[in-house]
């Protein structure tokens, strides 16, 4: 005999329904720690990414002759737009900027493609030595490189022009558009090379081999097969180089200003300066809008190209071994040519700075100059309390900005990776948004925001820290997001199941696993803060001078020895950071 128990609601009598007590409103609206973190991080990123830009756009429609933007003295007007877009000089400015960027890109991109092909697709001698020299040249700050080339190409006493005068009877005018293109183009070579090298290395050689078998020369094969297959990588690298040239302020300031060659980035800075009264902030914002447009349009083109990336696939499921082309008798001559080029690009500027640092004034290299060598400038700067303060300010800004950037991007990346909602996607877009803005535009936007807000940030190092955090979040997030994605969520779940709260998950699981990402990102952002001129150029004030802005200030006032000494100090700091980064990477690989 068996007994059957009926399920409630099927047969028999249902138990009386019990209603749970309704939660108080306060309890129902209480945020979890995860939600609270998301809200705080989201608001912070939104404020940093969009706050300054909103103020800048509003200032574009303000007459700032009688007051700061959005103050009681400023009035709404379209005059700034009429001044900028209604002037024929603006279109000349656009054409000059376009010629400067495209010319620099053509020079730097051509050299970079040749170097990438030689080191990754041929059997050139000592390719690792070439790679190390290229990476080392990438570590020289752009401002320092530009100043050194200015001394090398000086039309009256520069050694390169002296040599050209002796050999050919004529000199090259560096304070011109061709001079700007030459220096900016050389500075783009390491950047574009590093963006292309890995793609050249991993390319399937089957199609190249077929072209050679059909009787094509190496040059024809490269033009008809190699370069078309690498179209997405080349376009991506070239667009990055184009945007870098468009937003550059180092070369336009050092080479363009003396020769009265104006480009957009220089015009934004000039419009934000004033000898009397308030600067023309509204006009500066209108020029900044043009600069942003010149950066955005190429990125939109690249997005369309990359949609059809499957057309350019060369690595398939079939196994292959990248084959290197034999240079034959040209193996060592090619190395010598490349080696000499890289030595000129890397060592010549450094040697020029060393020579300038021990000369009271520069008048060429001769016996008279050798006799007046003096190390007084080194002694004065190394013992100067002013220089010590500038170095300390630079270190403070770099350390704080790098710390703030890495903490913010690690938290943001964790939310982006671990959340599957639309808000997380918007957060990822906001993290990348400042990458679309040239540095001088970010500086102008942050300057206007904290001139208006009564929070006591303007005139302190905190305005620099905030600007650097805004500028560096796109780069840092490209490091932290993959780092978070590599950590399995099961580790966090295991810690939570064991009774750990969110702080325990972070301190005992995530932080130890993210040490490598944090260290690399921290050093990279710190190095960027030391190198960058565009932000302190507008945001530094008396007492908050950074190394880059002090170097430029000395250059403008003709203190050649002081410029050289501080430039070499910056190179030394950069070299130490690079060694530390290399050591940190080696230690992690051993573990």
Phi and psi in degrees as a GROMACS rama.xvg file:
@    title "Ramachandran Plot"
@    xaxis  label "Phi"
@    yaxis  label "Psi"
@TYPE xy
-121.596  151.134  UNK-2
-111.249  129.946  UNK-3
-108.72  129.719  UNK-4
-100.777  119.787  UNK-5
-75.0322  141.327  UNK-6
-72.1632  142.103  UNK-7
-58.073  138.045  UNK-8
90.4603  -8.33291  UNK-9
-102.969  -57.3151  UNK-10
-135.549  163.965  UNK-11
81.7701  -164.989  UNK-12
-102.761  127.073  UNK-13
-71.1509  144.014  UNK-14
-67.7198  151.318  UNK-15
-61.6107  139.588  UNK-16
-71.5637  130.857  UNK-17
-108.299  128.111  UNK-18
-94.4865  128.364  UNK-19
-70.7229  145.326  UNK-20
-63.2003  137.456  UNK-21
-70.913  133.955  UNK-22
-68.0371  143.155  UNK-23
-59.1867  151.068  UNK-24
-56.9543  -37.8227  UNK-25
-62.6463  -40.1402  UNK-26
-68.4218  -43.0771  UNK-27
-65.0554  -25.8443  UNK-28
-99.0422  8.4145  UNK-29
-75.3047  129.816  UNK-30
-83.3092  144.117  UNK-31
-73.3178  165.067  UNK-32
-62.0948  -35.0331  UNK-33
-66.2917  -43.5669  UNK-34
-65.9813  -40.6486  UNK-35
-62.5684  -41.8361  UNK-36
-61.1548  -43.0645  UNK-37
-62.4436  -40.9545  UNK-38
-65.3482  -47.2439  UNK-39
-63.4548  -47.5308  UNK-40
-64.9034  -42.7065  UNK-41
-61.3814  -44.582  UNK-42
-65.6929  -39.3874  UNK-43
-63.7562  -47.6756  UNK-44
-64.7866  -40.8945  UNK-45
-62.1743  -43.7591  UNK-46
-62.6551  -46.0079  UNK-47
-66.7176  -40.0312  UNK-48
-79.8749  -39.7572  UNK-49
-107.741  -28.6004  UNK-50
-53.7535  -55.7712  UNK-51
-62.3849  -34.9876  UNK-52
-68.7751  -38.7456  UNK-53
-60.7372  -43.8451  UNK-54
-63.6465  -40.5597  UNK-55
-64.8269  -42.2281  UNK-56
-64.3385  -41.2328  UNK-57
-64.0623  -39.9924  UNK-58
-64.4822  -25.0953  UNK-59
-63.6596  -25.0657  UNK-60
-105.021  24.1102  UNK-61
-120.943  141.662  UNK-62
-87.7821  110.523  UNK-63
-101.936  17.9859  UNK-64
-68.5393  -32.0372  UNK-65
-107.166  -2.25248  UNK-66
-177.019  166.3  UNK-67
-67.0786  157.266  UNK-68
-54.8165  138.421  UNK-69
66.3014  12.3949  UNK-70
-93.572  174.354  UNK-71
-65.8605  -25.6254  UNK-72
-81.4734  -16.6134  UNK-73
-89.6863  146.438  UNK-74
-123.393  155.212  UNK-75
-77.5195  136.473  UNK-76
-161.664  159.548  UNK-77
-104.335  7.99339  UNK-78
-60.3557  -36.9001  UNK-79
-63.0012  -41.6004  UNK-80
-66.9738  -39.2753  UNK-81
-64.8102  -42.0649  UNK-82
-60.1312  -42.8126  UNK-83
-81.9801  -54.2585  UNK-84
-82.0728  -15.7723  UNK-85
-94.8011  2.93836  UNK-86
-102.031  135.544  UNK-87
-66.7784  -25.7361  UNK-88
-63.3636  -30.6331  UNK-89
-64.7514  -40.8791  UNK-90
-70.3205  -34.4388  UNK-91
-62.0104  -38.7568  UNK-92
-63.2929  -42.8109  UNK-93
-63.0123  -43.6135  UNK-94
-64.2962  -43.667  UNK-95
-61.6408  -43.3844  UNK-96
-62.0845  -41.8748  UNK-97
-65.6885  -43.9637  UNK-98
-63.338  -42.6702  UNK-99
-60.3137  -48.0526  UNK-100
-68.5193  -45.7111  UNK-101
-68.8141  -39.3278  UNK-102
-63.8221  -43.8503  UNK-103
-62.8292  -40.6628  UNK-104
-65.7642  -41.4588  UNK-105
-62.2723  -46.2943  UNK-106
-65.6903  -54.8831  UNK-107
-65.6759  -39.616  UNK-108
-67.5119  -40.7531  UNK-109
-61.9788  -46.9172  UNK-110
-63.7907  -41.521  UNK-111
-64.5077  -41.4079  UNK-112
-64.0314  -43.1256  UNK-113
-61.981  -44.086  UNK-114
-64.1037  -42.8586  UNK-115
-63.5819  -41.2038  UNK-116
-66.4814  -42.8144  UNK-117
-64.5719  -44.0477  UNK-118
-79.5349  -29.3543  UNK-119
-106.355  -20.5069  UNK-120
-120.381  -0.0296196  UNK-121
-128.436  173.501  UNK-122
-98.4303  36.542  UNK-123
-54.1889  147.543  UNK-124
-67.6133  141.971  UNK-125
49.5727  57.6668  UNK-126
-65.0992  -31.349  UNK-127
-66.9759  -35.496  UNK-128
-63.1488  -41.9002  UNK-129
-62.7737  -43.5376  UNK-130
-60.9961  -44.04  UNK-131
-62.3029  -41.6237  UNK-132
-65.3829  -37.5431  UNK-133
-66.4661  -44.4063  UNK-134
-62.6121  -40.4099  UNK-135
-63.3433  -40.3145  UNK-136
-67.0843  -28.9567  UNK-137
-68.0872  -23.2079  UNK-138
-81.8547  -10.8109  UNK-139
-77.1455  123.526  UNK-140
-55.5616  141.712  UNK-141
-59.8349  -40.1098  UNK-142
-61.3314  -44.0176  UNK-143
-65.4476  -44.5992  UNK-144
-60.4726  -40.7606  UNK-145
-66.7529  -44.5406  UNK-146
-63.1312  -41.4864  UNK-147
-64.0569  -42.1832  UNK-148
-67.9362  -30.2993  UNK-149
-61.9301  -39.4378  UNK-150
-71.538  -39.1144  UNK-151
-65.2814  -36.2009  UNK-152
-98.3847  5.88507  UNK-153
-50.405  126.806  UNK-154
-67.507  -19.5151  UNK-155
-97.4774  -37.5396  UNK-156
-138.136  8.20557  UNK-157
-69.3341  135.62  UNK-158
-60.3468  -34.6459  UNK-159
-68.32  -43.4031  UNK-160
-69.713  -32.9351  UNK-161
-60.8935  -42.9146  UNK-162
-65.5784  -42.0603  UNK-163
-66.9346  -36.6866  UNK-164
-65.0048  -41.0494  UNK-165
-70.5368  -39.6049  UNK-166
-83.5762  -40.0004  UNK-167
-118.814  -11.4507  UNK-168
81.2461  11.4277  UNK-169
-142.685  163.818  UNK-170
-125.108  163.622  UNK-171
-103.17  130.908  UNK-172
-85.0745  106.452  UNK-173
-75.1938  -25.9215  UNK-174
-83.8179  58.7836  UNK-175
-149.161  172.04  UNK-176
-62.4962  -43.5132  UNK-177
-60.1294  -37.5211  UNK-178
-64.1401  -41.5855  UNK-179
-63.3521  -42.6791  UNK-180
-63.4255  -40.7278  UNK-181
-61.2959  -49.8216  UNK-182
-70.2929  -44.0379  UNK-183
-65.5236  -38.1088  UNK-184
-61.7258  -43.5073  UNK-185
-62.9928  -37.0512  UNK-186
-69.4561  -22.0383  UNK-187
-82.6419  -16.6033  UNK-188
-57.3722  -53.7633  UNK-189
-60.8631  -40.0189  UNK-190
-62.1816  -51.4497  UNK-191
-67.4048  -37.4399  UNK-192
-59.7024  -48.0816  UNK-193
-64.5142  -29.4177  UNK-194
-75.2175  -24.6679  UNK-195
-101.437  -24.7393  UNK-196
-56.6761  -47.0503  UNK-197
-64.0132  -36.7157  UNK-198
-67.5589  -42.5836  UNK-199
-60.3712  -39.6379  UNK-200
-65.9455  -37.7412  UNK-201
-93.8741  8.66014  UNK-202
-76.2753  135.42  UNK-203
-69.3848  123.743  UNK-204
-84.9005  5.3093  UNK-205
-58.5469  -45.193  UNK-206
-69.2885  -35.4403  UNK-207
-64.7114  -41.8198  UNK-208
-63.0827  -37.911  UNK-209
-64.7279  -38.9251  UNK-210
-65.2097  -42.6405  UNK-211
-64.8282  -41.072  UNK-212
-63.2824  -26.0794  UNK-213
-83.7293  1.07289  UNK-214
98.4536  6.81553  UNK-215
-75.1635  141.693  UNK-216
-74.6976  167.09  UNK-217
-59.6931  -39.1144  UNK-218
-66.6448  -44.0558  UNK-219
-66.4752  -40.6734  UNK-220
-61.5759  -41.5843  UNK-221
-66.0767  -38.7008  UNK-222
-74.922  -35.6962  UNK-223
-96.4079  -22.6599  UNK-224
-119.207  -59.769  UNK-225
-61.6205  -55.2848  UNK-226
-64.4502  -42.7054  UNK-227
-60.8474  -37.3144  UNK-228
-68.5981  -26.7013  UNK-229
-95.4499  18.2815  UNK-230
-52.7957  -50.7604  UNK-231
-59.9652  -43.5693  UNK-232
-65.3464  -42.0617  UNK-233
-67.5249  -43.7268  UNK-234
-62.5783  -42.9234  UNK-235
-60.433  -46.7008  UNK-236
-65.8609  -39.7415  UNK-237
-68.5799  -38.1853  UNK-238
-65.4677  -41.2691  UNK-239
-61.8152  -41.6228  UNK-240
-65.993  -38.8756  UNK-241
-62.3059  -47.1151  UNK-242
-62.9867  -39.0033  UNK-243
-61.7877  -39.6164  UNK-244
-70.1405  -40.0833  UNK-245
-62.4595  -41.2106  UNK-246
-88.739  -2.60197  UNK-247
-61.7956  136.018  UNK-248
-116.836  -18.5173  UNK-249
-62.401  -56.6013  UNK-250
-65.8006  -45.6868  UNK-251
-59.5041  -35.7731  UNK-252
-71.4683  -44.7146  UNK-253
-79.466  -39.1713  UNK-254
-104.004  -37.4812  UNK-255
-78.2931  -37.8891  UNK-256
-62.4827  -47.0873  UNK-257
-63.9673  -32.1752  UNK-258
-94.9524  7.91114  UNK-259
57.0933  37.7698  UNK-260
-101.1  111.713  UNK-261
-100.261  133.155  UNK-262
-123.858  171.22  UNK-263
-60.9828  -44.6876  UNK-264
-61.2526  -39.5173  UNK-265
-67.721  -37.906  UNK-266
-67.0776  -36.2587  UNK-267
-60.4922  -45.3517  UNK-268
-65.5108  -44.1645  UNK-269
-63.1811  -38.1958  UNK-270
-68.483  -25.3328  UNK-271
-88.3454  2.59787  UNK-272
-100.096  156.924  UNK-273
-154.357  134.666  UNK-274
-88.2064  -24.3787  UNK-275
-151.489  137.571  UNK-276
75.7072  -167.599  UNK-277
-80.5996  145.527  UNK-278
-64.7784  163.887  UNK-279
-83.948  73.124  UNK-280
-63.0289  -37.1739  UNK-281
-63.1746  -43.0822  UNK-282
-65.5922  -41.8186  UNK-283
-59.847  -39.3748  UNK-284
-67.454  -35.7638  UNK-285
-66.2375  -42.4344  UNK-286
-63.7371  -37.5937  UNK-287
-62.2113  -36.0184  UNK-288
-61.7198  -41.6286  UNK-289
-62.5253  -40.3814  UNK-290
-63.9075  -40.9738  UNK-291
-63.7403  -41.3517  UNK-292
-61.8546  -40.0206  UNK-293
-66.4796  -24.435  UNK-294
-84.6981  -34.2016  UNK-295
-76.009  -39.7586  UNK-296
-58.8148  -47.364  UNK-297
-61.6648  -35.6595  UNK-298
-65.9183  -35.3776  UNK-299
-66.9087  -38.7146  UNK-300
-62.9367  -42.8314  UNK-301
-62.459  -37.9514  UNK-302
-60.5645  -39.4447  UNK-303
-68.3401  -38.9964  UNK-304
-65.9104  -42.6581  UNK-305
-70.6184  -17.3432  UNK-306
-62.2153  -30.6136  UNK-307
-102.673  34.7998  UNK-308
-64.1438  -22.9215  UNK-309
-62.7838  -23.9641  UNK-310
-66.0785  -20.5877  UNK-311
-108.454  12.7879  UNK-312
-66.5249  129.887  UNK-313
-123.027  -14.9044  UNK-314
-104.63  112.988  UNK-315
-117.884  -170.84  UNK-316
-69.3747  -20.6703  UNK-317
-73.07  137.574  UNK-318
-69.0325  148.358  UNK-319
-154.884  158.301  UNK-320
-122.558  119.37  UNK-321
-56.1262  123.933  UNK-322
-97.9375  136.204  UNK-323
-99.0098  138.834  UNK-324
-80.5844  142.454  UNK-325
-84.9173  126.618  UNK-326
-88.3592  -15.0224  UNK-327
65.0773  -126.982  UNK-328
-68.6753  -15.0493  UNK-329
-88.4231  2.89652  UNK-330
-60.4325  -50.8688  UNK-331
-80.2334  -40.3913  UNK-332
-57.7156  -38.6917  UNK-333
-62.9674  -40.9008  UNK-334
-62.5557  -43.5298  UNK-335
-61.5674  -43.5528  UNK-336
-62.9143  -47.177  UNK-337
-64.77  -42.2944  UNK-338
-62.1404  -44.0903  UNK-339
-65.0995  -40.1812  UNK-340
-60.1669  -46.0049  UNK-341
-69.5681  -34.1438  UNK-342
-64.3566  -41.9275  UNK-343
-62.4465  -43.6354  UNK-344
-69.8241  -35.904  UNK-345
-93.4437  -52.3945  UNK-346
-84.3722  -35.2984  UNK-347
-59.1739  -46.4886  UNK-348
-61.48  -39.5787  UNK-349
-65.7868  -43.5651  UNK-350
-63.6343  -36.0395  UNK-351
-64.8801  -40.5567  UNK-352
-65.8634  -41.6968  UNK-353
-59.8759  -43.9928  UNK-354
-65.4631  -43.1536  UNK-355
-65.9138  -29.1311  UNK-356
-71.148  -15.1758  UNK-357
-114.078  14.9931  UNK-358
-116.921  134.515  UNK-359
-63.922  -38.4361  UNK-360
-150.334  154.456  UNK-361
-96.2004  125.639  UNK-362
-141.238  30.7265  UNK-363
95.4104  175.155  UNK-364
-105.23  110.171  UNK-365
-153.538  179.724  UNK-366
-63.7669  -37.3751  UNK-367
-61.8281  -40.5712  UNK-368
-67.4271  -37.0332  UNK-369
-64.1561  -37.9039  UNK-370
-68.149  -25.0448  UNK-371
-102.112  20.5691  UNK-372
-59.6868  132.079  UNK-373
-144.809  141.158  UNK-374
-103.418  19.0249  UNK-375
-61.0336  -38.7058  UNK-376
-62.4185  -39.7698  UNK-377
-63.4207  -45.1033  UNK-378
-63.1321  -43.6852  UNK-379
-64.5503  -45.3486  UNK-380
-73.6432  -37.4081  UNK-381
-70.2201  -21.1878  UNK-382
-107.964  3.50271  UNK-383
-80.926  129.953  UNK-384
-68.1287  -31.1064  UNK-385
-63.9703  -45.2261  UNK-386
-64.8324  -39.3159  UNK-387
-60.4355  -41.835  UNK-388
-63.9171  -42.0287  UNK-389
-63.6443  -43.5755  UNK-390
-63.3934  -41.3271  UNK-391
-64.9241  -41.8558  UNK-392
-61.832  -43.7843  UNK-393
-60.2016  -44.2541  UNK-394
-65.6556  -42.1046  UNK-395
-60.2529  -49.7529  UNK-396
-61.7447  -44.813  UNK-397
-63.1918  -44.9896  UNK-398
-65.8999  -45.7506  UNK-399
-68.4657  -42.7472  UNK-400
-65.2458  -42.2357  UNK-401
-64.9986  -41.3198  UNK-402
-64.6688  -48.5261  UNK-403
-61.9662  -41.0703  UNK-404
-63.5422  -46.2716  UNK-405
-68.7185  -40.0801  UNK-406
-63.5628  -46.5255  UNK-407
-63.9869  -44.059  UNK-408
-74.0125  -32.21  UNK-409
-65.4231  -45.8783  UNK-410
-63.1732  -43.1133  UNK-411
-65.1862  -43.893  UNK-412
-64.2355  -36.4727  UNK-413
-62.509  -41.9106  UNK-414
-65.6254  -42.6312  UNK-415
-63.2163  -44.4324  UNK-416
-74.795  -40.9281  UNK-417
-85.7281  -14.9321  UNK-418
-102.05  149.166  UNK-419
-121.579  33.9788  UNK-420
-115.902  172.453  UNK-421
-66.3466  -32.421  UNK-422
-61.6234  -38.1146  UNK-423
-64.6291  -37.5231  UNK-424
-64.0283  -41.5184  UNK-425
-64.0982  -37.5641  UNK-426
-61.9595  -41.1638  UNK-427
-63.3634  -41.0616  UNK-428
-64.4882  -40.415  UNK-429
-65.8654  -36.0226  UNK-430
-61.201  -36.7053  UNK-431
-86.2622  -18.1448  UNK-432
-54.4326  -44.6449  UNK-433
-60.7433  -18.3987  UNK-434
-64.2792  -23.7331  UNK-435
-80.277  -7.18186  UNK-436
-107.097  125.429  UNK-437
-58.1439  151.998  UNK-438
-57.9517  -39.9308  UNK-439
-67.1273  -29.3627  UNK-440
-71.4015  -42.5242  UNK-441
-59.7772  -43.6126  UNK-442
-61.3634  -44.3916  UNK-443
-64.0036  -43.515  UNK-444
-64.2014  -44.3255  UNK-445
-66.7741  -39.5905  UNK-446
-58.1807  -48.3939  UNK-447
-64.6441  -40.2512  UNK-448
-59.6981  -45.8112  UNK-449
-91.1961  -5.59069  UNK-450
-74.6051  -30.1231  UNK-451
-88.1536  -46.5258  UNK-452
-71.8558  129.161  UNK-453
-85.0877  62.9094  UNK-454
-113.935  3.32122  UNK-455
71.5313  24.5531  UNK-456
-89.9342  -37.0771  UNK-457
-61.9961  135.896  UNK-458
87.5773  3.1501  UNK-459
-118.404  173.211  UNK-460
-71.1637  -16.0814  UNK-461
-69.0685  -28.8996  UNK-462
-67.4036  -34.3153  UNK-463
-69.5705  -42.7224  UNK-464
-60.4168  -46.3687  UNK-465
-62.0772  -43.3333  UNK-466
-64.4543  -41.3762  UNK-467
-68.6866  -36.0362  UNK-468
-62.3551  -44.065  UNK-469
-61.1631  -43.7743  UNK-470
-71.016  -33.0182  UNK-471
-95.8361  -7.57023  UNK-472
-60.7284  -37.6816  UNK-473
-60.3843  -45.0756  UNK-474
-64.9634  -46.2408  UNK-475
-63.9647  -38.4356  UNK-476
-67.2907  -27.0975  UNK-477
-70.3421  -18.3044  UNK-478
-90.7402  -42.6213  UNK-479
-77.8579  -34.6524  UNK-480
-63.3176  -48.7226  UNK-481
-62.9044  -33.9791  UNK-482
-63.1058  -42.5318  UNK-483
-66.814  -40.9621  UNK-484
-62.9228  -26.8446  UNK-485
-76.0396  -14.6774  UNK-486
-91.9975  120.386  UNK-487
-65.5174  138.122  UNK-488
-66.9857  -19.0881  UNK-489
-63.2426  -28.9444  UNK-490
-65.9302  -40.9276  UNK-491
-68.7886  -39.6907  UNK-492
-64.7315  -37.665  UNK-493
-64.2546  -41.0377  UNK-494
-65.4596  -38.8233  UNK-495
-68.387  -41.0252  UNK-496
-63.9555  -31.0135  UNK-497
-77.7599  4.1689  UNK-498
99.4901  2.93801  UNK-499
-76.1122  139.951  UNK-500
-86.7861  -179.319  UNK-501
-59.8071  -38.6817  UNK-502
-64.9912  -33.4541  UNK-503
-69.9657  -38.6896  UNK-504
-60.2848  -43.0433  UNK-505
-70.1289  -49.7568  UNK-506
-71.5175  -33.3432  UNK-507
-102.771  -16.2401  UNK-508
-117.578  -61.4579  UNK-509
-72.7768  -46.9844  UNK-510
-59.2722  -48.4092  UNK-511
-60.2303  -37.5146  UNK-512
-76.0235  -19.8732  UNK-513
-101.205  9.6753  UNK-514
-59.2109  -42.234  UNK-515
-63.7924  -46.8451  UNK-516
-61.6714  -42.9009  UNK-517
-63.0902  -45.4969  UNK-518
-62.8541  -49.1683  UNK-519
-60.8478  -47.6393  UNK-520
-63.8578  -41.0799  UNK-521
-61.0999  -48.7006  UNK-522
-66.2221  -38.0382  UNK-523
-65.2449  -44.9568  UNK-524
-67.599  -40.2039  UNK-525
-59.7476  -43.3234  UNK-526
-64.326  -40.1296  UNK-527
-63.3579  -38.8568  UNK-528
-63.7141  -35.9944  UNK-529
-71.1566  -38.3627  UNK-530
-74.7113  -37.2856  UNK-531
-68.6588  132.767  UNK-532
-102.182  -32.3758  UNK-533
-59.4785  -36.1766  UNK-534
-76.861  -54.351  UNK-535
-66.2419  -17.6881  UNK-536
-59.2062  -38.0993  UNK-537
-101.57  -24.4974  UNK-538
-102.22  -17.265  UNK-539
-74.6884  146.57  UNK-540
-138.423  -177.735  UNK-541
-59.102  120.375  UNK-542
97.8302  -12.0049  UNK-543
-124.824  27.2384  UNK-544
-65.7997  135.216  UNK-545
-101.62  168.924  UNK-546
-59.1551  -44.5586  UNK-547
-63.6991  -44.7337  UNK-548
-69.6438  -33.1748  UNK-549
-68.3571  -38.5482  UNK-550
-61.3956  -44.7538  UNK-551
-65.722  -39.7274  UNK-552
-61.2649  -42.4886  UNK-553
-66.4817  -37.4896  UNK-554
-62.5337  -42.8828  UNK-555
-63.3351  -36.316  UNK-556
-89.4309  5.94616  UNK-557
78.9005  20.4652  UNK-558
-86.9464  76.4172  UNK-559
-63.6863  -40.7693  UNK-560
-66.1431  -43.8999  UNK-561
-62.7619  -38.7183  UNK-562
-60.6977  -46.2129  UNK-563
-64.2822  -42.1894  UNK-564
-63.7326  -50.5782  UNK-565
-64.994  -33.7803  UNK-566
-64.1466  -42.6464  UNK-567
-69.0479  -32.823  UNK-568
-63.2026  -41.3638  UNK-569
-63.7998  -41.7507  UNK-570
-62.2068  -39.5662  UNK-571
-63.9946  -43.8116  UNK-572
-61.3714  -43.2528  UNK-573
-62.1503  -41.9822  UNK-574
-63.5155  -42.044  UNK-575
-62.6432  -43.9363  UNK-576
-62.4913  -39.5254  UNK-577
-64.0669  -39.8731  UNK-578
-65.467  -41.0161  UNK-579
-62.746  -43.7579  UNK-580
-61.7678  -42.3317  UNK-581
-63.6913  -42.1393  UNK-582
-65.6433  -39.8964  UNK-583
-63.8812  -40.1414  UNK-584
-66.5637  -37.8598  UNK-585
-66.0686  -42.3998  UNK-586
-61.4364  -41.8421  UNK-587
-67.9837  -36.3751  UNK-588
-68.166  -29.9037  UNK-589
-71.3403  -34.3063  UNK-590
